[in-house]
């Protein structure tokens, strides 16, 4: 039964961000087809932040009308929306409309908003719901949340999305010399994209199946005994209602609770069964929330907006590997957090600084686009991929351990975790969108036809 609950919690956590993570890892293919091209990641980033109306509504309802909004009902609604949106995206993702003098992938962007609405709202509903289960299931939930990036990454690796090669194409041009016209052949390197092993339609249908699995897992989790119910069962496995946990008898009284219910000698004390309240000073709690805000700003707002500019100058293969392997780093970090948990705030601060360093390197490469350092070297390809993987891995571990620390506090601490996470993400997206799409701070170019100074 415990193993089944862990499996359900993992699958439930997987549905929290699987839709949006699926979009990110499919981007190496989407940027070659949709009209926004290299700017597409920044559009997705700002749309995700617009979807924060969902968690904002839930948070305001918790504050002004506590108890009115049922988390179970909200989760059923948003996951169902995610299933429908994924299904529609499978058939409508390539539809475009002519708006303001250029084509836009309107269907894709609109459906992306609904998928983001689901995933953003999950930040302030899924974690608080997990408070009803045993503490050990929270880490399993985070592993599932990490799998929401790993599984789509494995699928795109099998799909081979966005892979390309450079081909020497010949073009015939007419050159007039005096009164004579001479035909001349010009050879030019051009990018040729390889067909994917299976279509984007199939990819989004697989995402639909994963959202359905999340919905079913949540249904069965709601049927599991709640934490306080399990506490009652462990204290005294009978139908007698305990009048008070405080009225425990002395050892010489026959080890019986009120009502004459004989309990086993190794029955756990209530303090051992209920989650222990960890005491942190207001300064330390502020430090934790500031770290979460900063890390969310980088991971969900700033760096995703420029990933195409950071990786595509090294070729589509580097972009494909950076997108997929960095998504795999998230669940690996969750597994490390489960095996080697560390609640040291000093360590969390150090990891944040290290992860920020890798993020700074990725940003510097994006700023130098389309001619970054080590562009024609295999070392450059390997470095940018490794930097993205370590950036994601170190900061993911930090976020998981921050969640574990706050889980020991209270339900409201986890709600606030989701709030500051989304605020940080919003801040990063608002900063980056005008830099990418309005001021044109980052430059794009075709990889094969690049002419960079040596």
HUCORNOR-V14129 format. One record per run of one state. SS is the DSSP state (H for helix, E for strand, - for the rest). FROM is the first residue (numbers start at 1). TO is the last residue. Records with the same first field share a line. If there is no record, write none. Layout:
SS->FROM-TO  FROM-TO
This chain:
-->1-1  15-17  31-36  51-52  65-70  93-96  100-101  105-105  123-125  131-135  160-163  178-179  194-199  222-226  236-250  254-255  258-260  263-269  274-281  306-306  315-315  340-344  369-377  408-410  438-454
H->2-14  18-30  37-50  53-64  71-92  106-122  126-130  136-159  200-221  227-235  251-253  270-273  282-305  307-314  316-339  345-368  378-407  411-437
E->97-99  102-104  164-177  180-193  256-257  261-262
